[in-house]
Amino acid sequence: MAHLLNTSFVPSSSSLGRKPNLTPAFHVSGNRSRAHIQAKIREIFMPALSSTMTEGKIVSWVKSEGDKLAKGESVVVVESDKADMDVETFYDGYLAAIMVEEGGVAAVGSPIALLAETEEEIEQARSKANSSPSSSSAAPAAAAEPASSSPPEKIADNVGPISLGKAPVESGTESLVASTHPASEGGKRIVASPYAKKLAKELSVDLGRILGTGPLGRIVAKDVEAAAAADAVSLPGSAASAPEMPWKSAGVELGTVVPFTTMQSAVSKNMVESLKVPTFRVGYTITTDAIDALYKKIKSKGVTMTALLAKATALALVKHPVVNSSCRDGQSFTYNSSINIAVAVAIDGGLITPVLQDADKVDIYSLSRKWKELVDKARAKQLQPHEYNTGTFTLSNLGMFGVDRFDAILPPGSGAIMAVGASQPSLVGTKDGRIGVKNQMQVNVTADHRVIYGADLAAFLQTLSKIIEDPKDLTF
């Protein structure tokens, strides 16, 4: 797994100057017998959690200022353009100064905290953080502007992601999941983020009665806000007990300006980037009676229609590898060695494409189980990078909403995307000249015309149609 955070050493002198992509070292030595300068304080940089990420948002700090850190411990949860990642440290030391608070946004490669090697250097690190211009450059997410700087080309190996547990389920204002942070010493110590502690003080909320929903049961800001809201509801005559206005009940406040989330910013950037690719579209009508019957037969075994469509698409791509190819530099294209079907999924605040890897080789039952797992992780924002950025062909299905046809925008770096409409009864002419009723669906493929031509797509869609109309190979 690629390492994510860049950390450089800050010499124990008054200077804070650093060069981009500076290779971490325990001391800096010059030529001609220059004296060694022992580096004691490290800068922790915003990690690059995906190839398209240019900035990240601090969801929560798992550790507080002054906490001792051991190699491998979780330090901070960062929201990238694709998922929330729990990030661990590769160094021992003390979290001396947090430079970007919870809710703050920072560009990839910019410092978000300082790590001191010894307890004695914590104050020195804090003074450096206060005097550093970068400590005040991160704005809250609500007022953040897209970062203009691009991420550094090389990221040093010092911090990596670890998997998060399943996201808690909430109802109203109270959490339904009781969890305790392992550092709470049997419940005696309250483990909460610095911002949550500050918020609790401002809102007069007792942290001791709150169940944390953050990483490993840590109390985060939203837990405090939920507790404060619950208290307000319980007070007679309070503002919170007043009836909601009609436009608020739908979760949308009309007339407000809402900035993009990190994910929405990434989607916006990708959509604009896709306009640079010369694309064309080909539509096809496929009869679905046979695959509908197969789905009804094996649905009870956990098979999903998404998995059936992905499997059928993958088997068609085996016979048409050019449609599974991609062009990234405008000068060459790659025949991808694997058939990885990415499927667009709408989640709260954005869109993501979990990937069914080697869909042509995996049986339909395993593929369906994998799909359910990916959807759960996507909605909990816990997908790992290889689970959303390795797709070679994309499916976008709006058929479940009754949409009969639409065009999809080609994701940057891929060769084609197929838009799938609803299967609907249609009047069709039979071979013997009669009129009959069959279920049919419309598919429209958008492709990169630098690599894929009309004849390529036409042949692919003919093969796909034959597989769907005679789906016996899908269950093997």
TORVO-786302 format. One record per residue (C-alpha): residue number from 1; x, y, z. Coordinates in steps of 0.05 Angstrom, whole numbers, plus 5000, padded with zeros to 4 digits. Layout:
N
<rec num="NUM" X="X" Y="Y" Z="Z"/>
...
***
This chain:
476
<rec num="1" X="5000" Y="5000" Z="5000"/>
<rec num="2" X="5026" Y="5068" Z="4982"/>
<rec num="3" X="5048" Y="5112" Z="5039"/>
<rec num="4" X="5009" Y="5175" Z="5047"/>
<rec num="5" X="5036" Y="5230" Z="5091"/>
<rec num="6" X="5098" Y="5271" Z="5078"/>
<rec num="7" X="5139" Y="5289" Z="5139"/>
<rec num="8" X="5203" Y="5330" Z="5140"/>
<rec num="9" X="5247" Y="5349" Z="5198"/>
<rec num="10" X="5249" Y="5420" Z="5224"/>
<rec num="11" X="5318" Y="5438" Z="5250"/>
<rec num="12" X="5320" Y="5461" Z="5323"/>
<rec num="13" X="5341" Y="5530" Z="5301"/>
<rec num="14" X="5296" Y="5590" Z="5293"/>
<rec num="15" X="5288" Y="5578" Z="5219"/>
<rec num="16" X="5226" Y="5543" Z="5193"/>
<rec num="17" X="5246" Y="5543" Z="5120"/>
<rec num="18" X="5238" Y="5477" Z="5083"/>
<rec num="19" X="5244" Y="5455" Z="5012"/>
<rec num="20" X="5190" Y="5416" Z="4976"/>
<rec num="21" X="5199" Y="5341" Z="4973"/>
<rec num="22" X="5256" Y="5343" Z="5024"/>
<rec num="23" X="5277" Y="5272" Z="5039"/>
<rec num="24" X="5267" Y="5257" Z="5114"/>
<rec num="25" X="5332" Y="5247" Z="5154"/>
<rec num="26" X="5352" Y="5246" Z="5226"/>
<rec num="27" X="5405" Y="5298" Z="5215"/>
<rec num="28" X="5427" Y="5345" Z="5160"/>
<rec num="29" X="5500" Y="5346" Z="5142"/>
<rec num="30" X="5535" Y="5390" Z="5091"/>
<rec num="31" X="5600" Y="5383" Z="5053"/>
<rec num="32" X="5669" Y="5405" Z="5078"/>
<rec num="33" X="5658" Y="5380" Z="5149"/>
<rec num="34" X="5598" Y="5423" Z="5162"/>
<rec num="35" X="5570" Y="5412" Z="5233"/>
<rec num="36" X="5512" Y="5364" Z="5241"/>
<rec num="37" X="5445" Y="5395" Z="5257"/>
<rec num="38" X="5402" Y="5347" Z="5297"/>
<rec num="39" X="5329" Y="5350" Z="5274"/>
<rec num="40" X="5280" Y="5341" Z="5331"/>
<rec num="41" X="5214" Y="5365" Z="5305"/>
<rec num="42" X="5177" Y="5337" Z="5245"/>
<rec num="43" X="5123" Y="5369" Z="5203"/>
<rec num="44" X="5063" Y="5325" Z="5188"/>
<rec num="45" X="5035" Y="5340" Z="5119"/>
<rec num="46" X="4966" Y="5331" Z="5089"/>
<rec num="47" X="4968" Y="5262" Z="5057"/>
<rec num="48" X="4951" Y="5246" Z="4984"/>
<rec num="49" X="4897" Y="5193" Z="4991"/>
<rec num="50" X="4882" Y="5187" Z="4917"/>
<rec num="51" X="4914" Y="5205" Z="4851"/>
<rec num="52" X="4863" Y="5261" Z="4840"/>
<rec num="53" X="4865" Y="5291" Z="4909"/>
<rec num="54" X="4892" Y="5362" Z="4914"/>
<rec num="55" X="4866" Y="5380" Z="4983"/>
<rec num="56" X="4837" Y="5344" Z="5043"/>
<rec num="57" X="4791" Y="5360" Z="5101"/>
<rec num="58" X="4806" Y="5342" Z="5173"/>
<rec num="59" X="4747" Y="5301" Z="5198"/>
<rec num="60" X="4775" Y="5289" Z="5267"/>
<rec num="61" X="4840" Y="5284" Z="5305"/>
<rec num="62" X="4844" Y="5216" Z="5339"/>
<rec num="63" X="4900" Y="5243" Z="5384"/>
<rec num="64" X="4903" Y="5308" Z="5423"/>
<rec num="65" X="4960" Y="5356" Z="5430"/>
<rec num="66" X="5011" Y="5330" Z="5479"/>
<rec num="67" X="4992" Y="5257" Z="5468"/>
<rec num="68" X="5048" Y="5207" Z="5461"/>
<rec num="69" X="5048" Y="5170" Z="5395"/>
<rec num="70" X="5075" Y="5102" Z="5378"/>
<rec num="71" X="5091" Y="5077" Z="5309"/>
<rec num="72" X="5028" Y="5049" Z="5277"/>
<rec num="73" X="4978" Y="5088" Z="5319"/>
<rec num="74" X="4920" Y="5124" Z="5287"/>
<rec num="75" X="4930" Y="5200" Z="5288"/>
<rec num="76" X="4879" Y="5235" Z="5244"/>
<rec num="77" X="4819" Y="5221" Z="5200"/>
<rec num="78" X="4823" Y="5256" Z="5133"/>
<rec num="79" X="4767" Y="5265" Z="5082"/>
<rec num="80" X="4793" Y="5259" Z="5012"/>
<rec num="81" X="4755" Y="5268" Z="4947"/>
<rec num="82" X="4734" Y="5195" Z="4951"/>
<rec num="83" X="4731" Y="5170" Z="5023"/>
<rec num="84" X="4749" Y="5181" Z="5096"/>
<rec num="85" X="4815" Y="5150" Z="5115"/>
<rec num="86" X="4842" Y="5136" Z="5185"/>
<rec num="87" X="4916" Y="5153" Z="5181"/>
<rec num="88" X="4971" Y="5124" Z="5225"/>
<rec num="89" X="5040" Y="5148" Z="5242"/>
<rec num="90" X="5105" Y="5114" Z="5223"/>
<rec num="91" X="5144" Y="5150" Z="5278"/>
<rec num="92" X="5146" Y="5152" Z="5354"/>
<rec num="93" X="5140" Y="5220" Z="5388"/>
<rec num="94" X="5090" Y="5270" Z="5415"/>
<rec num="95" X="5035" Y="5306" Z="5377"/>
<rec num="96" X="5061" Y="5375" Z="5395"/>
<rec num="97" X="5017" Y="5422" Z="5355"/>
<rec num="98" X="4955" Y="5415" Z="5312"/>
<rec num="99" X="4959" Y="5467" Z="5257"/>
<rec num="100" X="4893" Y="5450" Z="5221"/>
<rec num="101" X="4834" Y="5438" Z="5267"/>
<rec num="102" X="4775" Y="5393" Z="5254"/>
<rec num="103" X="4734" Y="5417" Z="5195"/>
<rec num="104" X="4794" Y="5453" Z="5166"/>
<rec num="105" X="4818" Y="5442" Z="5094"/>
<rec num="106" X="4891" Y="5440" Z="5073"/>
<rec num="107" X="4926" Y="5428" Z="5007"/>
<rec num="108" X="4962" Y="5362" Z="4996"/>
<rec num="109" X="5033" Y="5369" Z="5021"/>
<rec num="110" X="5019" Y="5427" Z="5068"/>
<rec num="111" X="5034" Y="5419" Z="5143"/>
<rec num="112" X="4975" Y="5401" Z="5188"/>
<rec num="113" X="5013" Y="5386" Z="5253"/>
<rec num="114" X="5081" Y="5382" Z="5286"/>
<rec num="115" X="5110" Y="5319" Z="5317"/>
<rec num="116" X="5162" Y="5328" Z="5373"/>
<rec num="117" X="5212" Y="5275" Z="5389"/>
<rec num="118" X="5214" Y="5290" Z="5463"/>
<rec num="119" X="5166" Y="5320" Z="5514"/>
<rec num="120" X="5214" Y="5378" Z="5526"/>
<rec num="121" X="5207" Y="5401" Z="5454"/>
<rec num="122" X="5131" Y="5406" Z="5454"/>
<rec num="123" X="5130" Y="5479" Z="5474"/>
<rec num="124" X="5184" Y="5495" Z="5423"/>
<rec num="125" X="5142" Y="5461" Z="5369"/>
<rec num="126" X="5080" Y="5499" Z="5390"/>
<rec num="127" X="5115" Y="5566" Z="5385"/>
<rec num="128" X="5140" Y="5547" Z="5316"/>
<rec num="129" X="5069" Y="5528" Z="5296"/>
<rec num="130" X="5042" Y="5595" Z="5320"/>
<rec num="131" X="5094" Y="5633" Z="5281"/>
<rec num="132" X="5086" Y="5592" Z="5218"/>
<rec num="133" X="5041" Y="5625" Z="5165"/>
<rec num="134" X="5014" Y="5557" Z="5145"/>
<rec num="135" X="4982" Y="5548" Z="5213"/>
<rec num="136" X="4931" Y="5601" Z="5197"/>
<rec num="137" X="4922" Y="5586" Z="5123"/>
<rec num="138" X="4872" Y="5529" Z="5130"/>
<rec num="139" X="4801" Y="5554" Z="5129"/>
<rec num="140" X="4740" Y="5516" Z="5155"/>
<rec num="141" X="4708" Y="5471" Z="5103"/>
<rec num="142" X="4647" Y="5517" Z="5097"/>
<rec num="143" X="4690" Y="5574" Z="5072"/>
<rec num="144" X="4746" Y="5537" Z="5039"/>
<rec num="145" X="4767" Y="5553" Z="4968"/>
<rec num="146" X="4796" Y="5500" Z="4921"/>
<rec num="147" X="4871" Y="5494" Z="4931"/>
<rec num="148" X="4910" Y="5523" Z="4874"/>
<rec num="149" X="4974" Y="5485" Z="4886"/>
<rec num="150" X="4984" Y="5415" Z="4859"/>
<rec num="151" X="5008" Y="5357" Z="4904"/>
<rec num="152" X="5083" Y="5343" Z="4907"/>
<rec num="153" X="5107" Y="5290" Z="4859"/>
<rec num="154" X="5140" Y="5248" Z="4914"/>
<rec num="155" X="5108" Y="5232" Z="4980"/>
<rec num="156" X="5155" Y="5208" Z="5035"/>
<rec num="157" X="5140" Y="5142" Z="5071"/>
<rec num="158" X="5117" Y="5161" Z="5140"/>
<rec num="159" X="5042" Y="5151" Z="5149"/>
<rec num="160" X="4994" Y="5101" Z="5121"/>
<rec num="161" X="4919" Y="5087" Z="5123"/>
<rec num="162" X="4885" Y="5035" Z="5166"/>
<rec num="163" X="4815" Y="5008" Z="5158"/>
<rec num="164" X="4758" Y="5041" Z="5194"/>
<rec num="165" X="4702" Y="5004" Z="5228"/>
<rec num="166" X="4631" Y="5006" Z="5201"/>
<rec num="167" X="4600" Y="5075" Z="5207"/>
<rec num="168" X="4551" Y="5083" Z="5264"/>
<rec num="169" X="4477" Y="5088" Z="5250"/>
<rec num="170" X="4442" Y="5148" Z="5278"/>
<rec num="171" X="4369" Y="5164" Z="5290"/>
<rec num="172" X="4346" Y="5234" Z="5307"/>
<rec num="173" X="4399" Y="5264" Z="5352"/>
<rec num="174" X="4421" Y="5204" Z="5393"/>
<rec num="175" X="4472" Y="5153" Z="5370"/>
<rec num="176" X="4451" Y="5080" Z="5370"/>
<rec num="177" X="4522" Y="5054" Z="5376"/>
<rec num="178" X="4557" Y="5053" Z="5443"/>
<rec num="179" X="4632" Y="5051" Z="5434"/>
<rec num="180" X="4691" Y="5064" Z="5479"/>
<rec num="181" X="4759" Y="5087" Z="5457"/>
<rec num="182" X="4814" Y="5037" Z="5477"/>
<rec num="183" X="4853" Y="5094" Z="5508"/>
<rec num="184" X="4797" Y="5111" Z="5556"/>
<rec num="185" X="4825" Y="5067" Z="5611"/>
<rec num="186" X="4761" Y="5030" Z="5625"/>
<rec num="187" X="4718" Y="5092" Z="5616"/>
<rec num="188" X="4756" Y="5135" Z="5667"/>
<rec num="189" X="4789" Y="5178" Z="5615"/>
<rec num="190" X="4746" Y="5216" Z="5565"/>
<rec num="191" X="4776" Y="5212" Z="5496"/>
<rec num="192" X="4752" Y="5269" Z="5452"/>
<rec num="193" X="4781" Y="5312" Z="5397"/>
<rec num="194" X="4807" Y="5381" Z="5415"/>
<rec num="195" X="4751" Y="5415" Z="5376"/>
<rec num="196" X="4698" Y="5370" Z="5410"/>
<rec num="197" X="4725" Y="5390" Z="5478"/>
<rec num="198" X="4722" Y="5464" Z="5460"/>
<rec num="199" X="4652" Y="5457" Z="5432"/>
<rec num="200" X="4628" Y="5420" Z="5493"/>
<rec num="201" X="4653" Y="5476" Z="5537"/>
<rec num="202" X="4617" Y="5529" Z="5495"/>
<rec num="203" X="4552" Y="5490" Z="5494"/>
<rec num="204" X="4556" Y="5467" Z="5566"/>
<rec num="205" X="4553" Y="5394" Z="5547"/>
<rec num="206" X="4579" Y="5339" Z="5594"/>
<rec num="207" X="4628" Y="5296" Z="5554"/>
<rec num="208" X="4621" Y="5240" Z="5605"/>
<rec num="209" X="4551" Y="5222" Z="5581"/>
<rec num="210" X="4567" Y="5222" Z="5506"/>
<rec num="211" X="4579" Y="5159" Z="5466"/>
<rec num="212" X="4633" Y="5173" Z="5414"/>
<rec num="213" X="4622" Y="5156" Z="5342"/>
<rec num="214" X="4691" Y="5175" Z="5318"/>
<rec num="215" X="4748" Y="5126" Z="5304"/>
<rec num="216" X="4752" Y="5073" Z="5358"/>
<rec num="217" X="4696" Y="5107" Z="5397"/>
<rec num="218" X="4728" Y="5176" Z="5402"/>
<rec num="219" X="4681" Y="5234" Z="5415"/>
<rec num="220" X="4680" Y="5283" Z="5357"/>
<rec num="221" X="4646" Y="5349" Z="5344"/>
<rec num="222" X="4582" Y="5320" Z="5314"/>
<rec num="223" X="4571" Y="5279" Z="5378"/>
<rec num="224" X="4573" Y="5342" Z="5420"/>
<rec num="225" X="4526" Y="5379" Z="5373"/>
<rec num="226" X="4478" Y="5320" Z="5375"/>
<rec num="227" X="4479" Y="5320" Z="5451"/>
<rec num="228" X="4467" Y="5395" Z="5453"/>
<rec num="229" X="4409" Y="5388" Z="5405"/>
<rec num="230" X="4379" Y="5333" Z="5447"/>
<rec num="231" X="4384" Y="5377" Z="5509"/>
<rec num="232" X="4350" Y="5434" Z="5472"/>
<rec num="233" X="4292" Y="5390" Z="5450"/>
<rec num="234" X="4280" Y="5367" Z="5522"/>
<rec num="235" X="4273" Y="5438" Z="5547"/>
<rec num="236" X="4201" Y="5463" Z="5545"/>
<rec num="237" X="4191" Y="5526" Z="5503"/>
<rec num="238" X="4260" Y="5521" Z="5473"/>
<rec num="239" X="4273" Y="5543" Z="5401"/>
<rec num="240" X="4289" Y="5472" Z="5381"/>
<rec num="241" X="4220" Y="5449" Z="5399"/>
<rec num="242" X="4187" Y="5498" Z="5351"/>
<rec num="243" X="4157" Y="5467" Z="5288"/>
<rec num="244" X="4204" Y="5464" Z="5229"/>
<rec num="245" X="4193" Y="5508" Z="5169"/>
<rec num="246" X="4169" Y="5470" Z="5108"/>
<rec num="247" X="4232" Y="5480" Z="5067"/>
<rec num="248" X="4276" Y="5454" Z="5124"/>
<rec num="249" X="4239" Y="5388" Z="5130"/>
<rec num="250" X="4267" Y="5367" Z="5063"/>
<rec num="251" X="4338" Y="5380" Z="5085"/>
<rec num="252" X="4346" Y="5439" Z="5038"/>
<rec num="253" X="4344" Y="5511" Z="5058"/>
<rec num="254" X="4323" Y="5552" Z="4998"/>
<rec num="255" X="4363" Y="5613" Z="4980"/>
<rec num="256" X="4428" Y="5590" Z="5013"/>
<rec num="257" X="4496" Y="5584" Z="4979"/>
<rec num="258" X="4529" Y="5517" Z="4995"/>
<rec num="259" X="4603" Y="5507" Z="4979"/>
<rec num="260" X="4626" Y="5442" Z="4947"/>
<rec num="261" X="4647" Y="5386" Z="4992"/>
<rec num="262" X="4715" Y="5355" Z="4978"/>
<rec num="263" X="4682" Y="5300" Z="4938"/>
<rec num="264" X="4638" Y="5348" Z="4899"/>
<rec num="265" X="4700" Y="5389" Z="4882"/>
<rec num="266" X="4734" Y="5327" Z="4855"/>
<rec num="267" X="4673" Y="5307" Z="4814"/>
<rec num="268" X="4670" Y="5378" Z="4786"/>
<rec num="269" X="4743" Y="5376" Z="4767"/>
<rec num="270" X="4736" Y="5308" Z="4733"/>
<rec num="271" X="4675" Y="5329" Z="4694"/>
<rec num="272" X="4710" Y="5390" Z="4667"/>
<rec num="273" X="4771" Y="5347" Z="4651"/>
<rec num="274" X="4728" Y="5299" Z="4612"/>
<rec num="275" X="4709" Y="5355" Z="4563"/>
<rec num="276" X="4780" Y="5353" Z="4535"/>
<rec num="277" X="4768" Y="5282" Z="4509"/>
<rec num="278" X="4735" Y="5274" Z="4440"/>
<rec num="279" X="4677" Y="5227" Z="4453"/>
<rec num="280" X="4620" Y="5195" Z="4414"/>
<rec num="281" X="4559" Y="5156" Z="4433"/>
<rec num="282" X="4526" Y="5093" Z="4408"/>
<rec num="283" X="4458" Y="5066" Z="4431"/>
<rec num="284" X="4430" Y="4996" Z="4429"/>
<rec num="285" X="4365" Y="4962" Z="4448"/>
<rec num="286" X="4371" Y="4895" Z="4486"/>
<rec num="287" X="4315" Y="4846" Z="4502"/>
<rec num="288" X="4318" Y="4828" Z="4576"/>
<rec num="289" X="4265" Y="4773" Z="4584"/>
<rec num="290" X="4318" Y="4718" Z="4593"/>
<rec num="291" X="4361" Y="4755" Z="4643"/>
<rec num="292" X="4300" Y="4779" Z="4681"/>
<rec num="293" X="4278" Y="4706" Z="4688"/>
<rec num="294" X="4348" Y="4686" Z="4711"/>
<rec num="295" X="4349" Y="4742" Z="4762"/>
<rec num="296" X="4282" Y="4720" Z="4792"/>
<rec num="297" X="4308" Y="4649" Z="4796"/>
<rec num="298" X="4374" Y="4664" Z="4833"/>
<rec num="299" X="4355" Y="4728" Z="4869"/>
<rec num="300" X="4342" Y="4689" Z="4933"/>
<rec num="301" X="4415" Y="4667" Z="4933"/>
<rec num="302" X="4438" Y="4739" Z="4941"/>
<rec num="303" X="4450" Y="4754" Z="4867"/>
<rec num="304" X="4439" Y="4827" Z="4847"/>
<rec num="305" X="4420" Y="4854" Z="4778"/>
<rec num="306" X="4481" Y="4900" Z="4782"/>
<rec num="307" X="4526" Y="4839" Z="4788"/>
<rec num="308" X="4491" Y="4805" Z="4729"/>
<rec num="309" X="4500" Y="4866" Z="4685"/>
<rec num="310" X="4573" Y="4874" Z="4707"/>
<rec num="311" X="4587" Y="4800" Z="4692"/>
<rec num="312" X="4554" Y="4804" Z="4624"/>
<rec num="313" X="4593" Y="4867" Z="4607"/>
<rec num="314" X="4658" Y="4836" Z="4629"/>
<rec num="315" X="4647" Y="4773" Z="4587"/>
<rec num="316" X="4633" Y="4818" Z="4526"/>
<rec num="317" X="4697" Y="4858" Z="4539"/>
<rec num="318" X="4737" Y="4793" Z="4538"/>
<rec num="319" X="4720" Y="4789" Z="4463"/>
<rec num="320" X="4730" Y="4864" Z="4451"/>
<rec num="321" X="4793" Y="4885" Z="4489"/>
<rec num="322" X="4798" Y="4952" Z="4452"/>
<rec num="323" X="4734" Y="4975" Z="4488"/>
<rec num="324" X="4769" Y="4958" Z="4553"/>
<rec num="325" X="4830" Y="5000" Z="4535"/>
<rec num="326" X="4847" Y="5070" Z="4559"/>
<rec num="327" X="4886" Y="5131" Z="4536"/>
<rec num="328" X="4917" Y="5176" Z="4589"/>
<rec num="329" X="4971" Y="5216" Z="4554"/>
<rec num="330" X="4939" Y="5230" Z="4486"/>
<rec num="331" X="4996" Y="5195" Z="4451"/>
<rec num="332" X="4986" Y="5121" Z="4466"/>
<rec num="333" X="4934" Y="5074" Z="4494"/>
<rec num="334" X="4937" Y="5013" Z="4539"/>
<rec num="335" X="4904" Y="4946" Z="4530"/>
<rec num="336" X="4886" Y="4934" Z="4602"/>
<rec num="337" X="4906" Y="4866" Z="4627"/>
<rec num="338" X="4847" Y="4862" Z="4676"/>
<rec num="339" X="4773" Y="4874" Z="4666"/>
<rec num="340" X="4752" Y="4916" Z="4725"/>
<rec num="341" X="4680" Y="4941" Z="4722"/>
<rec num="342" X="4668" Y="5006" Z="4759"/>
<rec num="343" X="4596" Y="5020" Z="4777"/>
<rec num="344" X="4572" Y="5091" Z="4793"/>
<rec num="345" X="4540" Y="5097" Z="4861"/>
<rec num="346" X="4506" Y="5160" Z="4887"/>
<rec num="347" X="4523" Y="5174" Z="4960"/>
<rec num="348" X="4509" Y="5232" Z="5006"/>
<rec num="349" X="4544" Y="5293" Z="4978"/>
<rec num="350" X="4574" Y="5261" Z="4916"/>
<rec num="351" X="4586" Y="5204" Z="4869"/>
<rec num="352" X="4636" Y="5146" Z="4872"/>
<rec num="353" X="4651" Y="5085" Z="4829"/>
<rec num="354" X="4667" Y="5022" Z="4869"/>
<rec num="355" X="4704" Y="4971" Z="4826"/>
<rec num="356" X="4688" Y="4898" Z="4815"/>
<rec num="357" X="4757" Y="4872" Z="4798"/>
<rec num="358" X="4767" Y="4815" Z="4749"/>
<rec num="359" X="4692" Y="4812" Z="4738"/>
<rec num="360" X="4701" Y="4764" Z="4680"/>
<rec num="361" X="4735" Y="4712" Z="4725"/>
<rec num="362" X="4694" Y="4716" Z="4789"/>
<rec num="363" X="4630" Y="4674" Z="4795"/>
<rec num="364" X="4564" Y="4711" Z="4799"/>
<rec num="365" X="4552" Y="4694" Z="4872"/>
<rec num="366" X="4619" Y="4719" Z="4896"/>
<rec num="367" X="4612" Y="4780" Z="4851"/>
<rec num="368" X="4544" Y="4797" Z="4884"/>
<rec num="369" X="4573" Y="4789" Z="4954"/>
<rec num="370" X="4631" Y="4834" Z="4935"/>
<rec num="371" X="4585" Y="4886" Z="4906"/>
<rec num="372" X="4543" Y="4890" Z="4970"/>
<rec num="373" X="4607" Y="4898" Z="5010"/>
<rec num="374" X="4632" Y="4954" Z="4965"/>
<rec num="375" X="4566" Y="4992" Z="4968"/>
<rec num="376" X="4566" Y="4989" Z="5044"/>
<rec num="377" X="4637" Y="5014" Z="5047"/>
<rec num="378" X="4622" Y="5069" Z="4995"/>
<rec num="379" X="4563" Y="5096" Z="5035"/>
<rec num="380" X="4605" Y="5094" Z="5098"/>
<rec num="381" X="4662" Y="5130" Z="5060"/>
<rec num="382" X="4710" Y="5074" Z="5076"/>
<rec num="383" X="4732" Y="5050" Z="5008"/>
<rec num="384" X="4806" Y="5040" Z="4999"/>
<rec num="385" X="4839" Y="5072" Z="4938"/>
<rec num="386" X="4845" Y="5006" Z="4899"/>
<rec num="387" X="4770" Y="4996" Z="4908"/>
<rec num="388" X="4750" Y="5058" Z="4870"/>
<rec num="389" X="4807" Y="5080" Z="4823"/>
<rec num="390" X="4824" Y="5016" Z="4785"/>
<rec num="391" X="4764" Y="5012" Z="4739"/>
<rec num="392" X="4775" Y="4998" Z="4665"/>
<rec num="393" X="4702" Y="5004" Z="4642"/>
<rec num="394" X="4645" Y="5040" Z="4677"/>
<rec num="395" X="4571" Y="5024" Z="4685"/>
<rec num="396" X="4520" Y="5078" Z="4704"/>
<rec num="397" X="4451" Y="5049" Z="4717"/>
<rec num="398" X="4390" Y="5094" Z="4728"/>
<rec num="399" X="4340" Y="5041" Z="4708"/>
<rec num="400" X="4317" Y="5032" Z="4780"/>
<rec num="401" X="4290" Y="5103" Z="4777"/>
<rec num="402" X="4248" Y="5088" Z="4715"/>
<rec num="403" X="4295" Y="5126" Z="4669"/>
<rec num="404" X="4290" Y="5095" Z="4600"/>
<rec num="405" X="4352" Y="5126" Z="4568"/>
<rec num="406" X="4407" Y="5176" Z="4583"/>
<rec num="407" X="4480" Y="5193" Z="4565"/>
<rec num="408" X="4537" Y="5186" Z="4614"/>
<rec num="409" X="4600" Y="5230" Z="4618"/>
<rec num="410" X="4665" Y="5193" Z="4606"/>
<rec num="411" X="4709" Y="5189" Z="4668"/>
<rec num="412" X="4779" Y="5216" Z="4655"/>
<rec num="413" X="4829" Y="5161" Z="4641"/>
<rec num="414" X="4779" Y="5108" Z="4618"/>
<rec num="415" X="4759" Y="5086" Z="4549"/>
<rec num="416" X="4683" Y="5078" Z="4555"/>
<rec num="417" X="4623" Y="5084" Z="4601"/>
<rec num="418" X="4555" Y="5051" Z="4590"/>
<rec num="419" X="4490" Y="5083" Z="4612"/>
<rec num="420" X="4436" Y="5031" Z="4627"/>
<rec num="421" X="4362" Y="5049" Z="4625"/>
<rec num="422" X="4302" Y="5013" Z="4654"/>
<rec num="423" X="4276" Y="4948" Z="4626"/>
<rec num="424" X="4205" Y="4961" Z="4601"/>
<rec num="425" X="4151" Y="4923" Z="4563"/>
<rec num="426" X="4154" Y="4941" Z="4489"/>
<rec num="427" X="4115" Y="4921" Z="4427"/>
<rec num="428" X="4161" Y="4886" Z="4379"/>
<rec num="429" X="4155" Y="4850" Z="4313"/>
<rec num="430" X="4170" Y="4775" Z="4315"/>
<rec num="431" X="4207" Y="4736" Z="4262"/>
<rec num="432" X="4142" Y="4707" Z="4236"/>
<rec num="433" X="4113" Y="4776" Z="4224"/>
<rec num="434" X="4070" Y="4779" Z="4286"/>
<rec num="435" X="4069" Y="4832" Z="4340"/>
<rec num="436" X="4090" Y="4812" Z="4410"/>
<rec num="437" X="4109" Y="4843" Z="4477"/>
<rec num="438" X="4180" Y="4837" Z="4503"/>
<rec num="439" X="4219" Y="4871" Z="4559"/>
<rec num="440" X="4273" Y="4915" Z="4530"/>
<rec num="441" X="4325" Y="4964" Z="4557"/>
<rec num="442" X="4364" Y="5019" Z="4524"/>
<rec num="443" X="4439" Y="5023" Z="4534"/>
<rec num="444" X="4482" Y="5081" Z="4510"/>
<rec num="445" X="4558" Y="5078" Z="4510"/>
<rec num="446" X="4602" Y="5140" Z="4511"/>
<rec num="447" X="4672" Y="5125" Z="4487"/>
<rec num="448" X="4739" Y="5158" Z="4475"/>
<rec num="449" X="4743" Y="5167" Z="4399"/>
<rec num="450" X="4819" Y="5171" Z="4401"/>
<rec num="451" X="4821" Y="5097" Z="4418"/>
<rec num="452" X="4753" Y="5066" Z="4404"/>
<rec num="453" X="4715" Y="5073" Z="4338"/>
<rec num="454" X="4643" Y="5064" Z="4319"/>
<rec num="455" X="4652" Y="4994" Z="4292"/>
<rec num="456" X="4687" Y="4973" Z="4356"/>
<rec num="457" X="4628" Y="4995" Z="4399"/>
<rec num="458" X="4577" Y="4965" Z="4351"/>
<rec num="459" X="4611" Y="4897" Z="4354"/>
<rec num="460" X="4617" Y="4900" Z="4430"/>
<rec num="461" X="4543" Y="4917" Z="4438"/>
<rec num="462" X="4522" Y="4860" Z="4392"/>
<rec num="463" X="4562" Y="4812" Z="4435"/>
<rec num="464" X="4534" Y="4841" Z="4499"/>
<rec num="465" X="4463" Y="4835" Z="4472"/>
<rec num="466" X="4474" Y="4761" Z="4456"/>
<rec num="467" X="4500" Y="4747" Z="4526"/>
<rec num="468" X="4441" Y="4783" Z="4560"/>
<rec num="469" X="4390" Y="4751" Z="4514"/>
<rec num="470" X="4419" Y="4682" Z="4527"/>
<rec num="471" X="4451" Y="4688" Z="4597"/>
<rec num="472" X="4469" Y="4615" Z="4609"/>
<rec num="473" X="4543" Y="4633" Z="4615"/>
<rec num="474" X="4531" Y="4683" Z="4671"/>
<rec num="475" X="4523" Y="4630" Z="4725"/>
<rec num="476" X="4587" Y="4592" Z="4709"/>
***
